[in-house]
Amino acid sequence: MNVLVTGANGYLGRALCPFLVESGHSITTLTRQPWPLSGAKNHPAALDDGATLRTCLQEQDVVIHLAALAHQAGQATEAMRNLYWSINVEQTKKLAISALEAGVKRFIYISSIKVNGESTTITPYRFDSRPNPEDLYGSSKWAAEQILHELFAGSVAELVIIRPPLIWGGDMKGNLALLQKLVRWRIPLPFGAINNRRDLVSLDNLCDLINLVIQHPKAAGQTLLVSDGVARTTADIIRLVAASEQRSANIVSCPQWAFTALSHMPIIGGKSRN
């Protein structure tokens, strides 16, 4: 298949694109900065560069849209709200319209489990769970999903949405990147007594799914939730990160009251309001 991948030089794209090349697809990448990859054609341009976008989309069968403003910790200011909307919603809409005009057969949108919310208490999220985003990032992804459904309704082109949870493997990002550093420094991590559960997905498993979705007929029109199939505690996640670093995890137990006390401290436990 001829496949265009946006945001190909990001965390997921750097694993996905070589995987797709090895799987026999003809890959074109669209990145803001030049990003050479053996076996793929690269177009360095922004998503709002209409001329380059039309050139990239010529004779493409599938678009995989990875490019996005990732989740940012901090206060939900109006400026951040506008930035999320501009990048995650408006640019997605422009890309989808151009893809439809170019005759692309399938559009794969990498959304986020944050569309569903931040946590569940009894059962995990399902594909038909009610969306309930709680931050700007999740809200922007949900808004983009709704616009895509409107654009592709009644079209012969097929829309597939994937909502991954936290992704692990390789050079990890966000909190997992911090855990990687703490594991390397052998810092004791006081999470041995915490009995939470969280779904993650490995880079390898997510790349496998995306590759399957490129052509599988039953993927058309679906919203897919993905995970490794194992709900992990924080201690389990630390061990997972440590194993990826070929190190042992330095986990100690800390009583629940200590975590409760820390959560009431303004700097450690305080949350910004959306």
N, C-alpha and C positions, 0 to 999 in steps of 0.2 A: 504494500500500500504506500501511496505518497502521503507523508504525514508532516504537517507543520507544527512545531512546538514553540510556543512563546515562553519567555522567561527560562530558556533552556540552560542558562549558566547559573541558575539558583541551586539551592540544596537538593531538591528533588530532581530537577532537570539534569544535573551532572551525573546522576546515577541512571536516570531513565533513558536519556538519548543514546549512550553507548549500548545499553541493553536492547533498544529498538533497532539500532544498526545491526547488531549481532543477530537479531531475530529476522533480518532480511528486508526490513522496511527501507524505503527511500526517504531520508530525513532531511528536512529543511528547518533551520533554527532561526528564530527572531530574537535578538538580544540587543540591549542598549549599547553594549560595548562589544567589539569583535571577540568572537569565541570560536577558535578553530577546533574542529573535531573530525578526526579521520573517518571518512565515509559519509559525512554530512555536509550540506551546503549552508553557510551562515550568512544572514543579512543583519548587519548592525544598524538598528534603527529603532525609534520609539514607536509605540503602538498608534500614536496619533499622526504618524507619517503616512498619509493616505496613499501616495504613489508607491512607496516601498511595500506597503501592505498589499496592494493590489497585485504587485509583481510576485510577492511571496505566495499568494493564494492561487496563482494560476496552476491549474492541473493538480491541485491538492485534493485527495480523497477525504482526509481527516484533519481536523484541527484539535490539538491538545493545548488547552489554555492554562498555563501554570503561572504566568506573570501576574503579580499582585503585590500590594503593600501588605506585608506580613503583620501579624499581631504585635502591637507595641504596648508595653506596659506604661502606665502613667495616667495623668488626668485626661478626661474626655473633653478637650477644648473644642470650640467651634472650628478652629483652624484644622485640628486633627479630623474632625467630622467631615469637613469639606475635602480634605486630602484623601480620606478613605473613599468618599463618594466619587471623586474624580478618577482615581486609579482603579478601584475595584468594581465600580458600577459603570461609569460612563465609558471607560476604555473597553470594558468587556462588551458593552452594548455596541460600540463602533466596530469592534472586531467581528462580532456575530453578524452584524448587518453586512459587512464586507464579505464574510464567508458565505452567507446565503446568496449574495449577488454573484459570487464566483462559482457557485454550484457545488460547494463542498457537500459531501454525502453525510458526514457525521461530525458533530461538535462535542468534544469531551471537556467538561468544565470541572476543574479541581476546586471544590468548595472547601468546607470545613465542618467538623462535627459541632463547632461552636454555633452553627445555625440552630441546632437543637437546644443548646443551653450549656451550662457549666457542669451540672452533675445530676445524677438520678439517685433515688434512695432505695428502690426495690428492684426494678427491672432495668436492664440497659436500654438505651435508645434503639428504636427500630426505624426502618425506612419510612414508616407511616406515622412516626411520632410527631406531635405538633411542634412546629418550629417555635423556639423561644430564645432568641439571641439576647445576651445580657451585656454585650459590650459593642463598641463601634465596629470592630473587626467582624464579629459575627453578624451584626446588622447589615453591614455592607455586602457580605457574602450572600445573605438571604435576599437582599434587594436585587442583587445580580441574578440569582436563580429565578426570581419571579419575572424579571425582564426577559430572560432567555426563554422561559416557557411561553411568554406572550409572542416573542418573535418566531419561535419554531412551531407554534400551533398551526396546524393545517399545512405545514411545509412538507415536502418530500424528504428534506434533510432531517437527520435524526439527532436528538439531543440526549446526551448521557451526563449525569451529574454524579460525582464521587465526593463523599464527605469523609475525609480521613480524620482520625484522631491524632494525637501526638505521634510523630514519626521518629524512629530511632535507627541508628546505624550510620556508619561512615563518620564524617566530620559533623557532628550533631549541632543543633542550634538551640537558642533559648536556654531554658532551665536545664535541659539535658547536656548542653555544652558546659554549663557551670558544674554539673555533676561530674562530667569527664575530668575537669580540672581538679576538683576536690579528690577524686579517686586517684589521679596521678600524684597528688601531693600527700596522699595517705592521711587526709584529714578525717578524724572520727566523725561519723554521721549518725546523729541520735534518733534514728527512725525505726529501730528494731521492734518497738512495741506498738507502732501505728498499724491498725487493722483496716485500712482503706483498700479500695480496689479501683484500678484504672485500666482501661483498654489502650493499647498502643498498637502501632503497625510498623513492621520493619520496612526499610527501603526496598529490600528484595521482594517482599510480599506485595507491596504497593505497585512496584514496577510490573510484576507478574499480572496483577489485576488490570492495570491500564493496557498492557499488551493484549490481554484477552478481550477487553472491551472494544479495542480498535475494530474488530471484525465480528464479534459474536452477535448473531441476529437477535438474541433475547435481551441484549443490553439496551436496545433502542427504547428511548423514552423512560428509562429507569433512573431512579435516584438510589445510589448504592452506598451503604455504610460498610466500612471495612475495618478489620482488626486482625491481630494474630490469633484470635480465638482463645486467648488466655488473659483473664483479668488479673492484674498484678498489683501487689502492695508497693508502697514506696520503697521498702527494703528490697523487694524483688527487682524493681526497676534499677536500683543502685547496683545490684548484683549483675543485672543484664549489661549495664554500662561498663562495669568493671571487667566482665568477661570479654567484651568487645575490645578492651584495652589490654587484654591478657594480664590482668592484675587481680588481686583478691580484694574483696570489699571490706572496708573497716567500718562495720555497723555496730552501734551500741544502742542500748535501750534507754529511753528517757520517759519518765512517768507522764501520764496524760495531763496532770495538773500543771506541769511546767510549760507544755505547749499552750494550754488555756491561758496561763499568765502572760506568756509572750504575745498571744494574739490580741491582748488588750493594750499593748504598748503602742503609742501613736505611730512610731516609725516602722516597727516590724509588722504590726497587725493592721494598721490603718489601711482603708481602701478609698480610692478616689471615687467620686460619684459620677455616674453617667448622666 
